[in-house]
Amino acid sequence: MNENQRKFISDKLGTLGNIAAGALIFGQFLSEEAFRFPLFLFGVVFWITCYLTGYLILKGGDKE
């Protein structure tokens, strides 16, 4: 991948992580259902995974 493609994918993974965090973490507080810790934990893990993957893709071009 070239640098622009890596930047684009990294940016979109960050956006995906933010949407997932909003839906899985903060959405629970807006819901009338009881708070579910496993869903909260999954949201946090997914958010961190998206950001780390985006970072690794972005920095993957430095090896060339």
PQR file of N, CA, C, O and H, with PARSE charges and radii, in Angstrom:
ATOM      1  N   MET A   1       0.839  -1.175   0.000 -0.4000 1.5000
ATOM      2  CA  MET A   1       0.000   0.000   0.000 -0.0000 2.0000
ATOM      3  C   MET A   1       0.888   1.243   0.000  0.5500 1.7000
ATOM      4  O   MET A   1       1.970   1.259   0.586 -0.5500 1.4000
ATOM      5  N   ASN A   2       0.406   2.264  -0.662 -0.4000 1.5000
ATOM      6  CA  ASN A   2       1.164   3.502  -0.615 -0.0000 2.0000
ATOM      7  C   ASN A   2       0.766   4.305   0.631  0.5500 1.7000
ATOM      8  O   ASN A   2      -0.134   3.912   1.374 -0.5500 1.4000
ATOM      9  H   ASN A   2      -0.474   2.251  -1.138  0.4000 1.0000
ATOM     10  N   GLU A   3       1.439   5.415   0.843 -0.4000 1.5000
ATOM     11  CA  GLU A   3       1.241   6.200   2.062 -0.0000 2.0000
ATOM     12  C   GLU A   3      -0.184   6.742   2.182  0.5500 1.7000
ATOM     13  O   GLU A   3      -0.753   6.749   3.274 -0.5500 1.4000
ATOM     14  H   GLU A   3       2.170   5.734   0.240  0.4000 1.0000
ATOM     15  N   ASN A   4      -0.755   7.191   1.083 -0.4000 1.5000
ATOM     16  CA  ASN A   4      -2.118   7.728   1.126 -0.0000 2.0000
ATOM     17  C   ASN A   4      -3.137   6.656   1.488  0.5500 1.7000
ATOM     18  O   ASN A   4      -4.079   6.921   2.235 -0.5500 1.4000
ATOM     19  H   ASN A   4      -0.292   7.185   0.196  0.4000 1.0000
ATOM     20  N   GLN A   5      -2.958   5.457   0.968 -0.4000 1.5000
ATOM     21  CA  GLN A   5      -3.862   4.360   1.307 -0.0000 2.0000
ATOM     22  C   GLN A   5      -3.749   3.996   2.778  0.5500 1.7000
ATOM     23  O   GLN A   5      -4.760   3.748   3.435 -0.5500 1.4000
ATOM     24  H   GLN A   5      -2.193   5.242   0.360  0.4000 1.0000
ATOM     25  N   ARG A   6      -2.527   3.961   3.303 -0.4000 1.5000
ATOM     26  CA  ARG A   6      -2.334   3.653   4.722 -0.0000 2.0000
ATOM     27  C   ARG A   6      -2.977   4.715   5.594  0.5500 1.7000
ATOM     28  O   ARG A   6      -3.606   4.386   6.600 -0.5500 1.4000
ATOM     29  H   ARG A   6      -1.706   4.162   2.770  0.4000 1.0000
ATOM     30  N   LYS A   7      -2.832   5.995   5.229 -0.4000 1.5000
ATOM     31  CA  LYS A   7      -3.448   7.074   5.998 -0.0000 2.0000
ATOM     32  C   LYS A   7      -4.969   6.957   5.971  0.5500 1.7000
ATOM     33  O   LYS A   7      -5.625   7.145   6.995 -0.5500 1.4000
ATOM     34  H   LYS A   7      -2.321   6.263   4.412  0.4000 1.0000
ATOM     35  N   PHE A   8      -5.528   6.650   4.806 -0.4000 1.5000
ATOM     36  CA  PHE A   8      -6.972   6.532   4.660 -0.0000 2.0000
ATOM     37  C   PHE A   8      -7.519   5.396   5.521  0.5500 1.7000
ATOM     38  O   PHE A   8      -8.493   5.584   6.250 -0.5500 1.4000
ATOM     39  H   PHE A   8      -4.995   6.497   3.974  0.4000 1.0000
ATOM     40  N   ILE A   9      -6.904   4.230   5.442 -0.4000 1.5000
ATOM     41  CA  ILE A   9      -7.373   3.073   6.209 -0.0000 2.0000
ATOM     42  C   ILE A   9      -7.207   3.324   7.706  0.5500 1.7000
ATOM     43  O   ILE A   9      -8.085   2.973   8.495 -0.5500 1.4000
ATOM     44  H   ILE A   9      -6.113   4.077   4.850  0.4000 1.0000
ATOM     45  N   SER A  10      -6.104   3.919   8.096 -0.4000 1.5000
ATOM     46  CA  SER A  10      -5.875   4.224   9.501 -0.0000 2.0000
ATOM     47  C   SER A  10      -6.938   5.184  10.025  0.5500 1.7000
ATOM     48  O   SER A  10      -7.454   5.003  11.128 -0.5500 1.4000
ATOM     49  H   SER A  10      -5.390   4.204   7.455  0.4000 1.0000
ATOM     50  N   ASP A  11      -7.263   6.195   9.242 -0.4000 1.5000
ATOM     51  CA  ASP A  11      -8.287   7.160   9.639 -0.0000 2.0000
ATOM     52  C   ASP A  11      -9.647   6.497   9.776  0.5500 1.7000
ATOM     53  O   ASP A  11     -10.377   6.764  10.730 -0.5500 1.4000
ATOM     54  H   ASP A  11      -6.844   6.342   8.346  0.4000 1.0000
ATOM     55  N   LYS A  12      -9.990   5.639   8.833 -0.4000 1.5000
ATOM     56  CA  LYS A  12     -11.298   4.980   8.864 -0.0000 2.0000
ATOM     57  C   LYS A  12     -11.400   3.977  10.013  0.5500 1.7000
ATOM     58  O   LYS A  12     -12.479   3.803  10.578 -0.5500 1.4000
ATOM     59  H   LYS A  12      -9.397   5.422   8.057  0.4000 1.0000
ATOM     60  N   LEU A  13     -10.307   3.322  10.366 -0.4000 1.5000
ATOM     61  CA  LEU A  13     -10.329   2.421  11.521 -0.0000 2.0000
ATOM     62  C   LEU A  13     -10.535   3.204  12.812  0.5500 1.7000
ATOM     63  O   LEU A  13     -11.231   2.741  13.716 -0.5500 1.4000
ATOM     64  H   LEU A  13      -9.430   3.464   9.907  0.4000 1.0000
ATOM     65  N   GLY A  14      -9.937   4.383  12.901 -0.4000 1.5000
ATOM     66  CA  GLY A  14     -10.169   5.241  14.062 -0.0000 2.0000
ATOM     67  C   GLY A  14     -11.626   5.664  14.159  0.5500 1.7000
ATOM     68  O   GLY A  14     -12.205   5.684  15.245 -0.5500 1.4000
ATOM     69  H   GLY A  14      -9.373   4.759  12.166  0.4000 1.0000
ATOM     70  N   THR A  15     -12.210   5.999  13.024 -0.4000 1.5000
ATOM     71  CA  THR A  15     -13.626   6.367  12.998 -0.0000 2.0000
ATOM     72  C   THR A  15     -14.504   5.187  13.397  0.5500 1.7000
ATOM     73  O   THR A  15     -15.452   5.350  14.165 -0.5500 1.4000
ATOM     74  H   THR A  15     -11.739   5.982  12.142  0.4000 1.0000
ATOM     75  N   LEU A  16     -14.196   4.005  12.884 -0.4000 1.5000
ATOM     76  CA  LEU A  16     -14.946   2.805  13.247 -0.0000 2.0000
ATOM     77  C   LEU A  16     -14.855   2.545  14.750  0.5500 1.7000
ATOM     78  O   LEU A  16     -15.852   2.193  15.380 -0.5500 1.4000
ATOM     79  H   LEU A  16     -13.426   3.872  12.260  0.4000 1.0000
ATOM     80  N   GLY A  17     -13.678   2.715  15.316 -0.4000 1.5000
ATOM     81  CA  GLY A  17     -13.504   2.531  16.753 -0.0000 2.0000
ATOM     82  C   GLY A  17     -14.342   3.512  17.555  0.5500 1.7000
ATOM     83  O   GLY A  17     -14.923   3.142  18.576 -0.5500 1.4000
ATOM     84  H   GLY A  17     -12.869   3.001  14.804  0.4000 1.0000
ATOM     85  N   ASN A  18     -14.410   4.764  17.104 -0.4000 1.5000
ATOM     86  CA  ASN A  18     -15.225   5.756  17.804 -0.0000 2.0000
ATOM     87  C   ASN A  18     -16.708   5.433  17.722  0.5500 1.7000
ATOM     88  O   ASN A  18     -17.432   5.595  18.704 -0.5500 1.4000
ATOM     89  H   ASN A  18     -13.938   5.064  16.275  0.4000 1.0000
ATOM     90  N   ILE A  19     -17.163   4.983  16.569 -0.4000 1.5000
ATOM     91  CA  ILE A  19     -18.572   4.615  16.423 -0.0000 2.0000
ATOM     92  C   ILE A  19     -18.899   3.420  17.311  0.5500 1.7000
ATOM     93  O   ILE A  19     -19.942   3.394  17.964 -0.5500 1.4000
ATOM     94  H   ILE A  19     -16.574   4.852  15.771  0.4000 1.0000
ATOM     95  N   ALA A  20     -18.013   2.438  17.333 -0.4000 1.5000
ATOM     96  CA  ALA A  20     -18.235   1.257  18.172 -0.0000 2.0000
ATOM     97  C   ALA A  20     -18.267   1.640  19.651  0.5500 1.7000
ATOM     98  O   ALA A  20     -19.104   1.144  20.406 -0.5500 1.4000
ATOM     99  H   ALA A  20     -17.165   2.459  16.802  0.4000 1.0000
ATOM    100  N   ALA A  21     -17.363   2.515  20.057 -0.4000 1.5000
ATOM    101  CA  ALA A  21     -17.350   2.953  21.455 -0.0000 2.0000
ATOM    102  C   ALA A  21     -18.641   3.683  21.788  0.5500 1.7000
ATOM    103  O   ALA A  21     -19.218   3.476  22.856 -0.5500 1.4000
ATOM    104  H   ALA A  21     -16.683   2.918  19.444  0.4000 1.0000
ATOM    105  N   GLY A  22     -19.090   4.525  20.890 -0.4000 1.5000
ATOM    106  CA  GLY A  22     -20.334   5.247  21.136 -0.0000 2.0000
ATOM    107  C   GLY A  22     -21.519   4.321  21.243  0.5500 1.7000
ATOM    108  O   GLY A  22     -22.377   4.503  22.106 -0.5500 1.4000
ATOM    109  H   GLY A  22     -18.622   4.693  20.022  0.4000 1.0000
ATOM    110  N   ALA A  23     -21.576   3.331  20.376 -0.4000 1.5000
ATOM    111  CA  ALA A  23     -22.722   2.422  20.377 -0.0000 2.0000
ATOM    112  C   ALA A  23     -22.677   1.439  21.536  0.5500 1.7000
ATOM    113  O   ALA A  23     -23.684   1.236  22.215 -0.5500 1.4000
ATOM    114  H   ALA A  23     -20.879   3.183  19.674  0.4000 1.0000
ATOM    115  N   LEU A  24     -21.533   0.832  21.768 -0.4000 1.5000
ATOM    116  CA  LEU A  24     -21.448  -0.249  22.754 -0.0000 2.0000
ATOM    117  C   LEU A  24     -21.229   0.244  24.183  0.5500 1.7000
ATOM    118  O   LEU A  24     -21.637  -0.417  25.137 -0.5500 1.4000
ATOM    119  H   LEU A  24     -20.715   0.997  21.216  0.4000 1.0000
ATOM    120  N   ILE A  25     -20.596   1.385  24.332 -0.4000 1.5000
ATOM    121  CA  ILE A  25     -20.298   1.872  25.682 -0.0000 2.0000
ATOM    122  C   ILE A  25     -21.328   2.920  26.107  0.5500 1.7000
ATOM    123  O   ILE A  25     -22.073   2.721  27.066 -0.5500 1.4000
ATOM    124  H   ILE A  25     -20.264   1.923  23.557  0.4000 1.0000
ATOM    125  N   PHE A  26     -21.356   4.035  25.383 -0.4000 1.5000
ATOM    126  CA  PHE A  26     -22.214   5.141  25.791 -0.0000 2.0000
ATOM    127  C   PHE A  26     -23.687   4.878  25.498  0.5500 1.7000
ATOM    128  O   PHE A  26     -24.560   5.438  26.161 -0.5500 1.4000
ATOM    129  H   PHE A  26     -20.750   4.197  24.604  0.4000 1.0000
ATOM    130  N   GLY A  27     -23.965   4.042  24.525 -0.4000 1.5000
ATOM    131  CA  GLY A  27     -25.343   3.696  24.220 -0.0000 2.0000
ATOM    132  C   GLY A  27     -26.042   2.976  25.355  0.5500 1.7000
ATOM    133  O   GLY A  27     -27.264   3.055  25.479 -0.5500 1.4000
ATOM    134  H   GLY A  27     -23.256   3.587  23.986  0.4000 1.0000
ATOM    135  N   GLN A  28     -25.296   2.284  26.174 -0.4000 1.5000
ATOM    136  CA  GLN A  28     -25.885   1.572  27.316 -0.0000 2.0000
ATOM    137  C   GLN A  28     -26.469   2.543  28.336  0.5500 1.7000
ATOM    138  O   GLN A  28     -27.461   2.234  28.996 -0.5500 1.4000
ATOM    139  H   GLN A  28     -24.304   2.220  26.074  0.4000 1.0000
ATOM    140  N   PHE A  29     -25.859   3.707  28.463 -0.4000 1.5000
ATOM    141  CA  PHE A  29     -26.347   4.679  29.432 -0.0000 2.0000
ATOM    142  C   PHE A  29     -27.633   5.358  28.953  0.5500 1.7000
ATOM    143  O   PHE A  29     -28.400   5.885  29.759 -0.5500 1.4000
ATOM    144  H   PHE A  29     -25.053   3.959  27.927  0.4000 1.0000
ATOM    145  N   LEU A  30     -27.861   5.342  27.656 -0.4000 1.5000
ATOM    146  CA  LEU A  30     -29.077   5.930  27.100 -0.0000 2.0000
ATOM    147  C   LEU A  30     -30.223   4.931  27.050  0.5500 1.7000
ATOM    148  O   LEU A  30     -31.381   5.311  26.882 -0.5500 1.4000
ATOM    149  H   LEU A  30     -27.238   4.913  27.001  0.4000 1.0000
ATOM    150  N   SER A  31     -29.900   3.676  27.195 -0.4000 1.5000
ATOM    151  CA  SER A  31     -30.896   2.614  27.118 -0.0000 2.0000
ATOM    152  C   SER A  31     -31.600   2.443  28.462  0.5500 1.7000
ATOM    153  O   SER A  31     -31.063   2.804  29.509 -0.5500 1.4000
ATOM    154  H   SER A  31     -28.959   3.368  27.332  0.4000 1.0000
ATOM    155  N   GLU A  32     -32.790   1.895  28.413 -0.4000 1.5000
ATOM    156  CA  GLU A  32     -33.528   1.613  29.641 -0.0000 2.0000
ATOM    157  C   GLU A  32     -33.125   0.275  30.243  0.5500 1.7000
ATOM    158  O   GLU A  32     -33.496  -0.030  31.376 -0.5500 1.4000
ATOM    159  H   GLU A  32     -33.226   1.602  27.563  0.4000 1.0000
ATOM    160  N   GLU A  33     -32.364  -0.532  29.492 -0.4000 1.5000
ATOM    161  CA  GLU A  33     -31.935  -1.832  30.003 -0.0000 2.0000
ATOM    162  C   GLU A  33     -30.808  -1.652  31.021  0.5500 1.7000
ATOM    163  O   GLU A  33     -30.191  -0.591  31.117 -0.5500 1.4000
ATOM    164  H   GLU A  33     -32.063  -0.285  28.572  0.4000 1.0000
ATOM    165  N   ALA A  34     -30.565  -2.705  31.763 -0.4000 1.5000
ATOM    166  CA  ALA A  34     -29.509  -2.677  32.766 -0.0000 2.0000
ATOM    167  C   ALA A  34     -28.138  -2.646  32.091  0.5500 1.7000
ATOM    168  O   ALA A  34     -27.960  -3.151  30.983 -0.5500 1.4000
ATOM    169  H   ALA A  34     -31.066  -3.567  31.685  0.4000 1.0000
ATOM    170  N   PHE A  35     -27.179  -2.044  32.786 -0.4000 1.5000
ATOM    171  CA  PHE A  35     -25.801  -1.970  32.292 -0.0000 2.0000
ATOM    172  C   PHE A  35     -25.216  -3.375  32.227  0.5500 1.7000
ATOM    173  O   PHE A  35     -25.328  -4.150  33.176 -0.5500 1.4000
ATOM    174  H   PHE A  35     -27.324  -1.633  33.686  0.4000 1.0000
ATOM    175  N   ARG A  36     -24.584  -3.697  31.087 -0.4000 1.5000
ATOM    176  CA  ARG A  36     -23.968  -5.016  30.916 -0.0000 2.0000
ATOM    177  C   ARG A  36     -22.461  -4.831  30.757  0.5500 1.7000
ATOM    178  O   ARG A  36     -21.982  -4.283  29.765 -0.5500 1.4000
ATOM    179  H   ARG A  36     -24.493  -3.067  30.316  0.4000 1.0000
ATOM    180  N   PHE A  37     -21.733  -5.305  31.765 -0.4000 1.5000
ATOM    181  CA  PHE A  37     -20.289  -5.138  31.769 -0.0000 2.0000
ATOM    182  C   PHE A  37     -19.600  -5.854  30.609  0.5500 1.7000
ATOM    183  O   PHE A  37     -18.669  -5.279  30.044 -0.5500 1.4000
ATOM    184  H   PHE A  37     -22.123  -5.750  32.571  0.4000 1.0000
ATOM    185  N   PRO A  38     -19.996  -7.087  30.209 -0.5600 1.5000
ATOM    186  CA  PRO A  38     -19.331  -7.733  29.068  0.2800 2.0000
ATOM    187  C   PRO A  38     -19.452  -6.923  27.774  0.5500 1.7000
ATOM    188  O   PRO A  38     -18.511  -6.875  26.981 -0.5500 1.4000
ATOM    189  N   LEU A  39     -20.584  -6.300  27.564 -0.4000 1.5000
ATOM    190  CA  LEU A  39     -20.770  -5.459  26.380 -0.0000 2.0000
ATOM    191  C   LEU A  39     -19.886  -4.223  26.460  0.5500 1.7000
ATOM    192  O   LEU A  39     -19.299  -3.809  25.460 -0.5500 1.4000
ATOM    193  H   LEU A  39     -21.348  -6.338  28.207  0.4000 1.0000
ATOM    194  N   PHE A  40     -19.791  -3.637  27.640 -0.4000 1.5000
ATOM    195  CA  PHE A  40     -18.895  -2.503  27.869 -0.0000 2.0000
ATOM    196  C   PHE A  40     -17.449  -2.898  27.588  0.5500 1.7000
ATOM    197  O   PHE A  40     -16.726  -2.176  26.901 -0.5500 1.4000
ATOM    198  H   PHE A  40     -20.268  -3.973  28.452  0.4000 1.0000
ATOM    199  N   LEU A  41     -17.035  -4.031  28.113 -0.4000 1.5000
ATOM    200  CA  LEU A  41     -15.668  -4.500  27.927 -0.0000 2.0000
ATOM    201  C   LEU A  41     -15.372  -4.785  26.459  0.5500 1.7000
ATOM    202  O   LEU A  41     -14.290  -4.458  25.971 -0.5500 1.4000
ATOM    203  H   LEU A  41     -17.622  -4.617  28.671  0.4000 1.0000
ATOM    204  N   PHE A  42     -16.325  -5.394  25.749 -0.4000 1.5000
ATOM    205  CA  PHE A  42     -16.156  -5.649  24.325 -0.0000 2.0000
ATOM    206  C   PHE A  42     -15.996  -4.334  23.563  0.5500 1.7000
ATOM    207  O   PHE A  42     -15.170  -4.246  22.654 -0.5500 1.4000
ATOM    208  H   PHE A  42     -17.204  -5.660  26.145  0.4000 1.0000
ATOM    209  N   GLY A  43     -16.768  -3.321  23.919 -0.4000 1.5000
ATOM    210  CA  GLY A  43     -16.654  -2.017  23.268 -0.0000 2.0000
ATOM    211  C   GLY A  43     -15.289  -1.396  23.464  0.5500 1.7000
ATOM    212  O   GLY A  43     -14.715  -0.849  22.523 -0.5500 1.4000
ATOM    213  H   GLY A  43     -17.439  -3.393  24.658  0.4000 1.0000
ATOM    214  N   VAL A  44     -14.766  -1.471  24.668 -0.4000 1.5000
ATOM    215  CA  VAL A  44     -13.439  -0.921  24.958 -0.0000 2.0000
ATOM    216  C   VAL A  44     -12.358  -1.683  24.196  0.5500 1.7000
ATOM    217  O   VAL A  44     -11.463  -1.077  23.606 -0.5500 1.4000
ATOM    218  H   VAL A  44     -15.232  -1.916  25.433  0.4000 1.0000
ATOM    219  N   VAL A  45     -12.443  -3.004  24.209 -0.4000 1.5000
ATOM    220  CA  VAL A  45     -11.449  -3.829  23.513 -0.0000 2.0000
ATOM    221  C   VAL A  45     -11.502  -3.576  22.009  0.5500 1.7000
ATOM    222  O   VAL A  45     -10.459  -3.478  21.362 -0.5500 1.4000
ATOM    223  H   VAL A  45     -13.170  -3.496  24.688  0.4000 1.0000
ATOM    224  N   PHE A  46     -12.706  -3.471  21.448 -0.4000 1.5000
ATOM    225  CA  PHE A  46     -12.846  -3.219  20.018 -0.0000 2.0000
ATOM    226  C   PHE A  46     -12.293  -1.846  19.650  0.5500 1.7000
ATOM    227  O   PHE A  46     -11.638  -1.692  18.619 -0.5500 1.4000
ATOM    228  H   PHE A  46     -13.553  -3.551  21.973  0.4000 1.0000
ATOM    229  N   TRP A  47     -12.555  -0.850  20.493 -0.4000 1.5000
ATOM    230  CA  TRP A  47     -12.057   0.508  20.272 -0.0000 2.0000
ATOM    231  C   TRP A  47     -10.522   0.524  20.270  0.5500 1.7000
ATOM    232  O   TRP A  47      -9.907   1.105  19.376 -0.5500 1.4000
ATOM    233  H   TRP A  47     -13.087  -0.975  21.331  0.4000 1.0000
ATOM    234  N   ILE A  48      -9.922  -0.101  21.248 -0.4000 1.5000
ATOM    235  CA  ILE A  48      -8.462  -0.151  21.337 -0.0000 2.0000
ATOM    236  C   ILE A  48      -7.882  -0.932  20.159  0.5500 1.7000
ATOM    237  O   ILE A  48      -6.860  -0.536  19.598 -0.5500 1.4000
ATOM    238  H   ILE A  48     -10.422  -0.573  21.974  0.4000 1.0000
ATOM    239  N   THR A  49      -8.521  -2.031  19.783 -0.4000 1.5000
ATOM    240  CA  THR A  49      -8.058  -2.837  18.655 -0.0000 2.0000
ATOM    241  C   THR A  49      -8.073  -2.040  17.357  0.5500 1.7000
ATOM    242  O   THR A  49      -7.129  -2.112  16.571 -0.5500 1.4000
ATOM    243  H   THR A  49      -9.351  -2.353  20.239  0.4000 1.0000
ATOM    244  N   CYS A  50      -9.133  -1.285  17.131 -0.4000 1.5000
ATOM    245  CA  CYS A  50      -9.208  -0.462  15.917 -0.0000 2.0000
ATOM    246  C   CYS A  50      -8.085   0.568  15.880  0.5500 1.7000
ATOM    247  O   CYS A  50      -7.438   0.750  14.848 -0.5500 1.4000
ATOM    248  H   CYS A  50      -9.901  -1.226  17.770  0.4000 1.0000
ATOM    249  N   TYR A  51      -7.855   1.240  17.000 -0.4000 1.5000
ATOM    250  CA  TYR A  51      -6.807   2.248  17.036 -0.0000 2.0000
ATOM    251  C   TYR A  51      -5.418   1.635  16.871  0.5500 1.7000
ATOM    252  O   TYR A  51      -4.588   2.183  16.145 -0.5500 1.4000
ATOM    253  H   TYR A  51      -8.380   1.092  17.838  0.4000 1.0000
ATOM    254  N   LEU A  52      -5.155   0.521  17.525 -0.4000 1.5000
ATOM    255  CA  LEU A  52      -3.845  -0.117  17.398 -0.0000 2.0000
ATOM    256  C   LEU A  52      -3.607  -0.640  15.979  0.5500 1.7000
ATOM    257  O   LEU A  52      -2.510  -0.504  15.438 -0.5500 1.4000
ATOM    258  H   LEU A  52      -5.829   0.077  18.114  0.4000 1.0000
ATOM    259  N   THR A  53      -4.631  -1.233  15.387 -0.4000 1.5000
ATOM    260  CA  THR A  53      -4.501  -1.730  14.022 -0.0000 2.0000
ATOM    261  C   THR A  53      -4.256  -0.581  13.057  0.5500 1.7000
ATOM    262  O   THR A  53      -3.408  -0.684  12.170 -0.5500 1.4000
ATOM    263  H   THR A  53      -5.522  -1.344  15.826  0.4000 1.0000
ATOM    264  N   GLY A  54      -4.985   0.504  13.222 -0.4000 1.5000
ATOM    265  CA  GLY A  54      -4.772   1.684  12.381 -0.0000 2.0000
ATOM    266  C   GLY A  54      -3.373   2.242  12.532  0.5500 1.7000
ATOM    267  O   GLY A  54      -2.743   2.628  11.548 -0.5500 1.4000
ATOM    268  H   GLY A  54      -5.673   0.588  13.943  0.4000 1.0000
ATOM    269  N   TYR A  55      -2.885   2.286  13.762 -0.4000 1.5000
ATOM    270  CA  TYR A  55      -1.532   2.782  14.007 -0.0000 2.0000
ATOM    271  C   TYR A  55      -0.493   1.879  13.355  0.5500 1.7000
ATOM    272  O   TYR A  55       0.454   2.366  12.736 -0.5500 1.4000
ATOM    273  H   TYR A  55      -3.397   1.973  14.561  0.4000 1.0000
ATOM    274  N   LEU A  56      -0.665   0.578  13.489 -0.4000 1.5000
ATOM    275  CA  LEU A  56       0.298  -0.353  12.897 -0.0000 2.0000
ATOM    276  C   LEU A  56       0.282  -0.285  11.372  0.5500 1.7000
ATOM    277  O   LEU A  56       1.329  -0.389  10.734 -0.5500 1.4000
ATOM    278  H   LEU A  56      -1.434   0.183  13.992  0.4000 1.0000
ATOM    279  N   ILE A  57      -0.889  -0.113  10.793 -0.4000 1.5000
ATOM    280  CA  ILE A  57      -0.965   0.036   9.331 -0.0000 2.0000
ATOM    281  C   ILE A  57      -0.287   1.321   8.900  0.5500 1.7000
ATOM    282  O   ILE A  57       0.443   1.341   7.909 -0.5500 1.4000
ATOM    283  H   ILE A  57      -1.740  -0.028  11.311  0.4000 1.0000
ATOM    284  N   LEU A  58      -0.526   2.397   9.643 -0.4000 1.5000
ATOM    285  CA  LEU A  58       0.063   3.678   9.295 -0.0000 2.0000
ATOM    286  C   LEU A  58       1.588   3.637   9.400  0.5500 1.7000
ATOM    287  O   LEU A  58       2.279   4.190   8.544 -0.5500 1.4000
ATOM    288  H   LEU A  58      -1.119   2.381  10.448  0.4000 1.0000
ATOM    289  N   LYS A  59       2.108   3.002  10.419 -0.4000 1.5000
ATOM    290  CA  LYS A  59       3.556   2.939  10.628 -0.0000 2.0000
ATOM    291  C   LYS A  59       4.200   1.803   9.850  0.5500 1.7000
ATOM    292  O   LYS A  59       5.427   1.696   9.852 -0.5500 1.4000
ATOM    293  H   LYS A  59       1.546   2.554  11.114  0.4000 1.0000
ATOM    294  N   GLY A  60       3.431   0.953   9.187 -0.4000 1.5000
ATOM    295  CA  GLY A  60       3.966  -0.177   8.451 -0.0000 2.0000
ATOM    296  C   GLY A  60       4.775   0.231   7.241  0.5500 1.7000
ATOM    297  O   GLY A  60       5.583  -0.559   6.753 -0.5500 1.4000
ATOM    298  H   GLY A  60       2.435   1.040   9.185  0.4000 1.0000
ATOM    299  N   GLY A  61       4.585   1.433   6.746 -0.4000 1.5000
ATOM    300  CA  GLY A  61       5.313   1.896   5.572 -0.0000 2.0000
ATOM    301  C   GLY A  61       6.704   2.402   5.869  0.5500 1.7000
ATOM    302  O   GLY A  61       7.466   2.681   4.944 -0.5500 1.4000
ATOM    303  H   GLY A  61       3.929   2.075   7.143  0.4000 1.0000
ATOM    304  N   ASP A  62       7.056   2.528   7.136 -0.4000 1.5000
ATOM    305  CA  ASP A  62       8.378   3.030   7.492 -0.0000 2.0000
ATOM    306  C   ASP A  62       9.483   2.042   7.216  0.5500 1.7000
ATOM    307  O   ASP A  62      10.658   2.411   7.213 -0.5500 1.4000
ATOM    308  H   ASP A  62       6.437   2.301   7.888  0.4000 1.0000
ATOM    309  N   LYS A  63       9.128   0.784   6.981 -0.4000 1.5000
ATOM    310  CA  LYS A  63      10.127  -0.255   6.772 -0.0000 2.0000
ATOM    311  C   LYS A  63      10.686  -0.251   5.357  0.5500 1.7000
ATOM    312  O   LYS A  63      11.703  -0.889   5.088 -0.5500 1.4000
ATOM    313  H   LYS A  63       8.174   0.484   6.984  0.4000 1.0000
ATOM    314  N   GLU A  64      10.031   0.458   4.460 -0.4000 1.5000
ATOM    315  CA  GLU A  64      10.443   0.448   3.046 -0.0000 2.0000
ATOM    316  C   GLU A  64      11.708   1.228   2.829  0.5500 1.7000
ATOM    317  O   GLU A  64      12.190   1.320   1.701 -0.5500 1.4000
ATOM    318  H   GLU A  64       9.204   0.977   4.679  0.4000 1.0000
TER
END
